[in-house]
Amino acid sequence: MPAVLRTLRSDLRSRWRPLLGLALLLGLVGGAVLACAAGARRTDTAYGRLLTWAHASQVQVVYGGGAGAYYHAVASLPGVESAGEVD
């Protein structure tokens, strides 16, 4: 066992600079990958957050007839969260 440790120690003593460079390179690449993954996760949820922030409509219905009763009927349909009129 001491012979293996002695060989490992002398090998590390002669090659510490390339190993340090490799460790720094791996750390830099790993950091870039983590930053890309975080950006992708944020981008994936961006459109949903925009719709929530802007209170955007999912569907717009254009009705050419008289106003009131039609819009009240649409508002009472199942799955309609909110409805309103725009002049």
N, C-alpha and C positions, 0 to 999 in steps of 0.2 A: 504494500500500500504506500509506504513512503517513497518508493521509486516513482510511482504514478504521480503522486503529488509534486515531487521534485521536477518531473518532466513537464507537468502542466504549468507549474510556476515559471519555469524557464521559457516555455513556449509563450505564455502570457506576457512575460517581461519583454520579449523580443517583438511581439505583435500587438501591443496595446493600442497603438495609434490607429491601425486599420479597424480594429474592433470598436474603438470609440467612434470613428467615422461611421461605421455601419449602424451602431446604436443610435447616433444622431439622425442618420438618414431614415431609419425605421420609425423613429419618433416623429419626424416631420411628416412622413407619408401617413402614419397613423392619425396624426392630428388633422391632416387634410381630408382623410376619409371620414372622420367623425364630423367635421364641419360640413362636408357635403351631405352626409346623412341627416344632420339637423336641418339644413336648408331644404332638403327634399321633403322632410316631414312638415316643415312650416309651409312650404309651397302647396303641399297636398291639401292643407286645411284652409288656404287663403280665400278661395272662392266662397266657401260656406261662411267664413267669418265676415266677408264683405256683404253677403246677402243679409246676414243677421244685423250688421251695423247699419245698413241702409234701409232696413225694413222693406226690402224689395218684394215685389209680387212674384208669385210663381206662375200665375196665369192671368191674362187680361182678356176680358170678354167685351166685345163691342156689340151693342144692341141698338138698333135704329128706331125702335118704337118708343112709346111713352115710358116714363121713368120708374116710379116708385115700386110697384108690386113685383116687377121682374127682379129687381135687385134684392128685395127682401126674400124672394123665393130662392135666389142663388145663395144668399147668406145663411139660409136655414138648411142647406144641403149637408149631409154627413161629410166630414173631412174638411169642411171650410172653416178655417180658423178665424178669418176676418174678411170683410167685404166692404167696399165703399164706392161712392160715385165720384167721377171726375168730369167736370164740365169742359 
